[in-house]
Amino acid sequence: MDIKRITSGLLGFPLVLIILLLGNKIIVDIALAIIALLAMSEYFNAIKKVAKPVEWLGYVSCFSIAFIHIVPQEYLNMVVTLSVPTILIILFAQVIATEMRTSFKDIAYTFLGIFYVVFFIMFVAFINGMPNGNILIWYALFAAWGTDIFAYFIGKYIGKHKFSKVSPKKSIEGCIAGTIGAILMMIVYTYVVNKYLGMNYSYLFIAGTGLILSLVGQIGDFSASSIKRFVDIKDYSNLIPGHGGMLDRIDSLIFLAPFAYALFTLL
């Protein structure tokens, strides 16, 4: 049993609990911006093995998460949509300004990183800013971390069939158990919020949402692993003992966040 992994998880959970329960939208957005900065730094350090990313733009993009709350809701979609071509224009402008010392490969890896880290984390902020967002955000967390927890323990003790060379330690049994475990956690949570917080969420809808989010989250986990395999590293950093880096810890959550946001708009 990985004691470091379990200890880090037990110590980290209260911090997340305090920020989400006691922090207002401003505090949560600032916390997410800090998380994005750490994850972006890890991504750039990994990608430096194969390219020269435009780091300043990546870090500026991370800071933008801290100011999402000041954008009026009616303009938010337009601002986020326009930010995508704006970032691409800036990247190509740097290629031109540096007379191609910054290459197409450099800006391609940079653009992927900004989209992967900043835009995906931004959807966590969007969920938190929804009506009842302080309740809904926990569904995303249970889908991601519930999958990780059940997949880890079940896969460790009864996993026999390897899932993919992309992540050799993961088993088919673990992946299935992770999804089932995440759905069960979300259903139990639904019972609690319906009974004690006056919600009326459909158990069937939540179960379907849990299935989708868990599967998407696992693809996110494998996606993060594929990047690590490409640049030949084991973890993105050693920031969190037993878990690796920040990006290792949130790879599932940020991948499923846009889908969670879309599904929660149907509740």
RAGI-V229518 format. One record per pair of residues at least 4 apart in sequence whose ideal C-beta (glycine too) atoms are under 8 Angstrom apart, sorted by the first residue. I is the first residue (numbers start at 1). J is the second residue. Records with the same first field share a line. If there is no record, write none. Layout:
BEGIN
I=J ; J
END
This chain:
BEGIN
1=6
2=6 ; 242
3=7 ; 242
4=8 ; 241 ; 242
5=9 ; 152 ; 241 ; 242 ; 243
6=10 ; 242
7=11 ; 241 ; 242
8=12 ; 240 ; 241 ; 242 ; 243
9=13 ; 149 ; 242 ; 243
11=15
12=16 ; 240 ; 249
13=17
14=18
15=19
16=20 ; 141
17=21
18=22 ; 23
19=23 ; 27 ; 28 ; 31
20=28 ; 128 ; 134 ; 137 ; 138
21=134
22=27
23=27 ; 28 ; 31
24=28
25=29 ; 69 ; 128 ; 129
26=30 ; 69
27=31
28=32 ; 125 ; 128
29=33 ; 65 ; 66 ; 67 ; 68 ; 69 ; 125
30=34 ; 66
31=35
32=36 ; 65 ; 66 ; 121 ; 122 ; 124 ; 125
33=37 ; 62 ; 63 ; 64 ; 65 ; 66
34=38
35=39 ; 121 ; 246 ; 250
36=40 ; 61 ; 62 ; 65 ; 117 ; 118 ; 121
37=41 ; 59 ; 62 ; 63
38=42 ; 239 ; 245 ; 246 ; 247
39=43 ; 117 ; 121 ; 236 ; 245 ; 246 ; 247 ; 250 ; 254
40=44 ; 58 ; 59 ; 61 ; 62 ; 113 ; 114 ; 117 ; 118
41=45 ; 59
42=46 ; 236 ; 237 ; 239 ; 245 ; 246 ; 247
43=47 ; 58 ; 113 ; 116 ; 117 ; 227 ; 236 ; 247
44=48 ; 53 ; 55 ; 58 ; 113
45=236 ; 237
46=227 ; 228 ; 231 ; 233 ; 236
47=51 ; 53 ; 109 ; 113 ; 231
48=52 ; 53
49=231 ; 232 ; 233
50=105 ; 109 ; 230 ; 231
51=103 ; 105 ; 106 ; 108 ; 109
52=102 ; 103 ; 106
53=58 ; 106 ; 109 ; 110 ; 113
54=58 ; 91 ; 94 ; 102 ; 106 ; 107 ; 110
55=59 ; 110
56=60
57=61 ; 87 ; 90 ; 91 ; 94 ; 110 ; 114
58=62 ; 110 ; 113 ; 114 ; 117 ; 118
59=63
60=64
61=87 ; 114 ; 118
62=117 ; 118
63=67
64=68 ; 83 ; 118
65=118 ; 121 ; 122 ; 125
67=71
68=76 ; 122 ; 125 ; 126 ; 129
69=129
71=75 ; 76 ; 79
72=76
75=79
76=80
77=81
78=82
79=83
80=84 ; 119 ; 122
82=86
83=87
84=88 ; 115 ; 119
85=89
86=90
87=91 ; 111 ; 114
88=92 ; 111
89=93
90=94
91=95 ; 107 ; 110 ; 111
92=96 ; 107
93=97
94=98 ; 102 ; 107
95=100 ; 102 ; 103 ; 104 ; 107
98=102
102=106 ; 107
103=107
104=108
105=109
106=110
107=111
108=112
109=113
110=114
111=115
112=116
113=117
114=118 ; 119
115=119 ; 120
116=120 ; 254
117=121 ; 247 ; 254
118=122
119=123 ; 258
120=124 ; 254 ; 255 ; 257 ; 258
121=125 ; 250 ; 254 ; 257
122=126
123=127 ; 254 ; 257 ; 258 ; 260 ; 261
124=128 ; 137 ; 140 ; 253 ; 254 ; 257
125=129
126=130 ; 261
127=133 ; 136 ; 137 ; 140 ; 257 ; 260 ; 261 ; 264
128=133 ; 134 ; 137
129=133
130=136 ; 261 ; 264 ; 265
132=136 ; 199
133=137
135=139 ; 193 ; 197 ; 199
136=140 ; 260 ; 264 ; 267
137=141
138=142 ; 189
139=143 ; 186 ; 189 ; 206 ; 209 ; 210 ; 213 ; 260 ; 264
140=144 ; 213 ; 253 ; 256 ; 257 ; 260
141=145 ; 253
142=146 ; 182 ; 185 ; 186 ; 189 ; 210
143=147 ; 182 ; 186 ; 209 ; 210 ; 213 ; 214 ; 217 ; 256 ; 260
144=148 ; 182 ; 213 ; 217 ; 250 ; 252 ; 253 ; 256
145=149 ; 252 ; 253
146=150 ; 178 ; 181 ; 182 ; 184 ; 185 ; 186 ; 214
147=151 ; 178 ; 179 ; 181 ; 182 ; 214 ; 217 ; 218 ; 252
148=152 ; 178 ; 221 ; 252
149=153 ; 178 ; 181
150=154 ; 174 ; 177 ; 178 ; 180 ; 181 ; 182
151=155 ; 170 ; 174 ; 175 ; 177 ; 178 ; 181 ; 218
152=156 ; 174 ; 178
153=157
154=158 ; 159 ; 173 ; 174 ; 177 ; 178 ; 181
155=159 ; 169 ; 170 ; 171 ; 173 ; 174 ; 175 ; 177 ; 178
156=174
158=173
159=170 ; 171 ; 172 ; 173 ; 174
160=171 ; 173
161=171 ; 172 ; 173
162=168 ; 170 ; 171 ; 172
163=167 ; 170 ; 171 ; 172 ; 174 ; 175
164=168 ; 170 ; 222
166=222 ; 225 ; 226 ; 229
167=221 ; 222 ; 225
170=174 ; 175 ; 221 ; 222
171=175
172=176
173=177
174=178
175=179 ; 218
176=180
177=181
178=182 ; 214 ; 218
179=183 ; 210 ; 211 ; 214 ; 215 ; 218
180=184
181=185
182=186 ; 210 ; 213 ; 214 ; 217
183=187 ; 207 ; 210 ; 211 ; 214
184=188
185=189
186=190 ; 206 ; 207 ; 209 ; 210
187=191 ; 203 ; 206 ; 207 ; 210
188=192
189=193
190=194 ; 199 ; 201 ; 203 ; 206
191=195
192=196 ; 197
193=197 ; 199 ; 201
194=198 ; 199 ; 200 ; 201
201=205 ; 206 ; 267
202=206
203=207
204=208
205=209 ; 266 ; 267
206=210
207=211
208=212
209=213 ; 260 ; 263
210=214
211=215
212=216 ; 259 ; 263
213=217 ; 256 ; 259 ; 260 ; 263
214=218 ; 256
215=219
216=220 ; 255 ; 256 ; 259
217=221 ; 252 ; 253 ; 255 ; 256
218=222 ; 252
219=223 ; 255
220=224 ; 251 ; 252 ; 253 ; 254 ; 255 ; 256
221=225 ; 251 ; 252 ; 255
222=226
223=227 ; 251 ; 255
224=228 ; 236 ; 247 ; 248 ; 251
225=229
226=230
227=231
228=232 ; 233 ; 234 ; 235 ; 236
234=244
235=244 ; 245 ; 248
236=244 ; 245 ; 246 ; 247 ; 248
237=244 ; 245 ; 246 ; 247 ; 248
238=244 ; 245
239=244 ; 245 ; 246
240=244 ; 245 ; 246 ; 248 ; 249
243=248 ; 249
244=248 ; 249
245=249
246=250
247=251
250=254
251=255
252=256
253=257
256=260
257=261
258=262
259=263
260=264
261=265
262=266
263=267
END
